[in-house]
Amino acid sequence: MPTFSHSLVLYVNIVPHPQNQQKKTSHRPALQQILLGEDDLDDEELLKELFGSVDGSFSLIFINNGRKLLDYLYKAPDNGLPCLIVLDYNMPELNGEEILKELKKSPRFARIPKIIWSTSQSDSYRRRCLDAGADDYIIKPASVKELVETIRYMTSFC
């Protein structure tokens, strides 16, 4: 049976529910970009839903392949860079740690906060990612309530 290798780049504009529009803060322009390196479609769907419920003022960009994520960033104009990069540790072609090492080589990406989010609780992974330039290493929460708090924390970087 043939196998197919493909990459997916998905752009999502989160629009807040009308009752939540008053909660938008004035210090942040609408639709700042958050770049998410995530190759699990279930996690992606959950993140889209919960980011929208927490704060709808972000445009989420999902890329499911480490090499494609770097290509996207290198091609983005300076005024089109994301306010936050969230990387799953395990992704095709390049993992989160490898992406961080590449980004660290360019001063262009130095001011963008970078978060690794992973199922691994390995202290070694955590230490290596922080050394490679991650601002934080977050273990994927087990409950929706914890995930909502994690998303609030992530958006505070923007």
Number of C-alpha atoms within 10 A of each C-alpha: 3 4 5 6 5 7 15 12 14 12 13 15 16 19 17 19 12 7 7 13 13 10 11 14 11 8 6 11 10 14 14 19 21 21 23 25 29 27 20 12 11 9 11 18 10 13 19 18 12 19 22 20 16 16 20 24 22 24 21 23 20 24 24 24 23 25 17 18 23 18 11 15 17 15 10 12 9 11 6 11 20 22 17 21 24 22 29 25 25 21 19 15 12 18 18 27 23 16 22 25 16 15 20 15 10 10 9 13 19 12 9 18 18 27 25 28 22 19 13 15 12 10 10 10 17 22 13 15 24 18 13 18 20 24 15 17 24 18 16 17 15 9 8 11 10 12 17 17 13 16 16 15 11 20 17 9 14 16
